[in-house]
Amino acid sequence: MRYVTITDLSPEDVLDRAKSFFGEHSRLQVHEETDASVTFAGEIGLARFAVDRAGGHTNVRVETDRVVGLDVTDLAKRFLYTLRNAHGG
């Protein structure tokens, strides 16, 4: 599944929040990380978050290897929902 959203948070803040969220809410581990992306992997699937800054906001793209169900896709959607009301500091 693929999802896209935008936020006022910085790309770095989005990735830090993703690592914190997945660390707290899942057993997924950071599988790969760059300055502009983080990939989580585990028994329930794989999720890759990629970010970039454009037009005064941060584009957040996530791709998972599963369809919606009690798995990584649901967690990814829950995380994106947390960004809706988040504001950069």
N, C-alpha and C positions, 0 to 999 in steps of 0.2 A: 504494500500500500504506500501511497505517496501523499504527503500533506505539506502545505505551505501556509505560513502566517507571517505577519510583520509585528514588530514591537519597537518601542522607544529605547529598550535596553541596548547596551553595547554588545557586539558579537562575543566578546570575552565573558561578559556577565551571563549571557544566554548559555554558553558552554559550561561555565562554572555551575550555574543553576541546574543544568541537565545532569551533570555528574553528581551533584548533591541529591537531586530528586531520585535518580536511578539507584544511587547508593542506599537511600533510605527506604525506597518502595519496592526494591527487587533484589534478586541475587545476580543480576547481570553485572558483568565486569567490563571495564574499559578494554576494548580489544585493539583499538587503534586511535591515535589522536594526532591532530595537526593544529596549526594556529587557527584554522577555519573550520574544523570539523572534529567530531568525536563519534566513535562507533562503539556500541555496547553489544555484547554477545553473551549468550547463556542458553540454558535448556529451553527457555520459552521463546527463543528467537534472536534475531539480530535487528538493531536499529541504528541508522547512521543519521546524525544531525549535521547539517552544513549551514554556515552563516556567512553573510556578507553585508556590508553597510552601503546603502544607496539612498539618495534623496532624503537624508535626515532620519532614516529609520533602518532597522536591521531586518533583513529577510532571513527567515528561518525555514529550512527545508528538511523534512525527515522522510526517510524511506525505510520500510520494514520488510522483512521476508515472509510475513504472515498476513492473513486476512483478519478481519475483526473477530475476536473471540477472547477468551481469558488468556491473553498472551501479551507479547511485546507491543503489538499495535495498540491495544487498549491503554497501556502505560504511556506510550508516545502521545496519544491523543490527550490523556490526562495532563501530561506535562505541558503540551501546547496550550491547553486551557489556562494553566497558571500564568501564562505570559500575557493574557488578555488585559489584565488590570495591573500589570507590573509596570513600574516607572523607573527609569534610570536615575542614578543619584548624582 
